[in-house]
Amino acid sequence: MMAESGARNYTTNSSSILVRLGDKAWEIQKEASEDSGREAPADKLSEAPYDDASSTRDLGSRPLLQTRWKAESMRPASRRRSQKMSFRLWKLFQIWIAKCVTYVMQTLFPRQGNRSVASLKGGLLIGMLFGCVAMCLFHQMAPVSATPLGDSASSQGGAKALAASALPAKVISAPGTTVYFVQLGAYPTQAKAATEARILSKQGISTTMVPLDGYSLIATGAVVEQDANAVASQLQKSHVAATVKSFSQGARQLQVLGTAGDSAVNGVERWLAQTSSGLLALDTWLADNGRVADAQMAMASAVQSYPGDDVVAQTGLGDQLTAIDASLEAANRAFQKGDKSAAMNNVIQAFVEMAEIHGING
């Protein structure tokens, strides 16, 4: 058939594929290696005009236009569709913005109509916009709690105590006391006072360290000043620097939490009064100027009248009151055992704690 149409025979070492689209035709050629007979790695695309009048073409009569596919023509169809969709959405967004701006301008500056109504609409619109912005900023700037999870219980307890202290406070009466301490020195640091106490202990002198004038070492306490002077004179004869110090605290009113029950307030007030009496009675007996029966009765009443840790905690003075009770119990145990030195040390400690007690606002 090619001989009848006058077409020449075309021979080549490469295989080809003819592709037609409309009035154009492409021939894809894959060249073979001349020396080894292997196929060349590169594909080529040849373009030649397509003639509808003839069903055959002379492929060797004219040179073929060889091109390479561009990266743009090889782009996936899904990616091109995505770009077109993004472009359409951007156009729609621009149109929507333009309409919003036009609406705002027409609302604020109408061509016709009542200017006051337009101003009202414009003010409402602007107020709504600013309100939305303020609400967004408020949520972004919301404070974050810095309280660790482990401290949540203590924070809640502190909040309850603060709420309770806001209520009208109640008061309890604390008794006044006056005793005379035989002081063997006052030191600026606790370590120095402890060192001096060990030196005195080697001399057979027992002392109690209390936070007075820094840190003071107290040898004994007495209800009567003459008894304290007598002890100081004996120590001075042993070349120990001893002085008598008056330790006094007047009666006062202590504020407690307003949520404390009346029975708790009355119970703590009664216990404080009996504790003061028991300490004074025991101190008098330890100074050889009192009867043992009086000391025993007063101390027993003080120990038995303690209302309990739960009750004293209602007042907000739990730590202070439980410390006094601990010293009172220790003094009574030493008294029952006949250990006068230990009993005196705990009595001195309890006197100092009684004098330093303060209310919730102290």
C-alpha angles and dihedrals in degrees: 000000000000090000091055093053092049095246117149123236112261120206126180140163092231131079117233140193122207117219122187128194119169111309094343132081131196129197118204110207129191111196122216125222112261098211104041104021091239121136117261112245097232125081120212130204117211122196123204132165116261121228116206092197095064129051092199131057132201100235093183098047095079135022117265119238105236118202139170123232112253122231089243093060090049094053112122115260092232091059092051090050090050091053091049091050092050090050091051092048091050090051091050091049091052091050091050092050090049091051092050092050091047091050093050092048092048090049094049097038110025118185092223136012138052113337093203092057090048091051090050092051091046092049092050091048094050091045091053091050093050090045091055091048092049092049091052091049091048092055092046093050097046109138118250119220113245094197112119118233091245091059096050093099093051090046091053090048091051091049091052091049090049092050091048092049089055089066120087105286123235125217137220127198117243115200122236124240136193122193136157120235125203101221121201097187145320121235133191096228134041092230093057091047090050091051092052090047091057090051091052091045089059087057091054095256116132117208139181121219113222131172097252122128086354103310116346130191111221120195098188144337129226135190091212117058093218090060091054092048090052092054092047091052092053091051092048090055086058089054094254116139102237128168133177117239124190111227111194136166121177127219113277145171118253121203116227133181115295090227093063113114120244091242091054092049093049092045093052092045092052092046093052091053093050092045091055091050093047093050092049092048093049092046091051092052091047088056089054093246100101142061119258092223091060091050092048094050095046094047093047091052091049095050095045095048095061104123096212137259094276092054097046089048089064090067095057090239096092098128094049096046095045090052090055091048091051092054091046092052092047092050091050093050092050089047091053090051093048093243100145096176094055091041091054092048092054092044090055090048092050092049090055092047091049091052094048097049112120138177129256091274095043 
